[in-house]
Amino acid sequence: MKILATDLDRTLLPNGRWLPDPGAIELFNKLTEKHDVLVVYVTGRNLKLTENAIKEFGVRYPNILCGDVGTSIRKYENGEWKFDDGWVDHVKRESPRWDAMAIRDAVTGIDGMREQESEHQNQFKQSYYVEHEKKDQVLKKVDELVKGKFDEVIVYSFDSLDGKGLLDFLPASATKQTALEYVAEEFGAAKKDVVFCGDSGNDIFPLTAGFCGVLVKNADEQLVENVKKAMNQNPELKVYFAKGDFKGLKGYYTSGVIEGAYHYGVFDSDI
Ligand SMILES: [Mg+2]
């Protein structure tokens, strides 16, 4: 069983400032249907925002959704979402000191950050908006108050589209990377049979975790740089940089995902 996992925003979904190839999403839907591949969306979006994206852009339903930056896992079967309670148990076991409310208390009052709306929080995700120009002082303060105390990871990302800094506190065992590792293990897929596609920020973790990585052509410069650095340090890492000029596609978003899937043999024939 091969797994094709992908980030959504600006990776599978064409919601950045580059022009998408018309028909690329329909092609992705058809190719994944034709080939025996398990499709996994690995995204910061919650369930509702994922469903909105499916409706808005016409991408197919995934087989598995690792949502809320990997803090929730759902299977989509027979037209219904099934929440994976096993994942919750796993995270609690692996990160016993995790305590979202204690983190909330610890960071209350830090200048330059404010709590995100309740739909962006869950038992394993405590999230904030950060004034990007105050990022350094905010992160320094956060490190002092939180780092290493709650079996947590602290992930900062910058949404270049709307200029928002985003700060997530997650259990160290519940990230995009570990959620995908859990799914791969459940389906008995070796890491070499898992392709992960991304474009920015927190995609660095699954891209450098031993899966077959793909960067779409519109990937952030910062991510490209960080991935290249990781590849220099670990020559075993496999990451493909979508180039475009491939079967009439330009390599941005969905087209880059398709190009990467062909590169690793997840797709091996045309429609
Ligand atoms: Mg993205």
Boltz pocket constraint, residues with backbone or C-beta under 6 A from the ligand:
constraints:
  - pocket:
      binder: B
      contacts: [[A, 7], [A, 8], [A, 9], [A, 10], [A, 11], [A, 198], [A, 199], [A, 200]]
      max_distance: 6.0
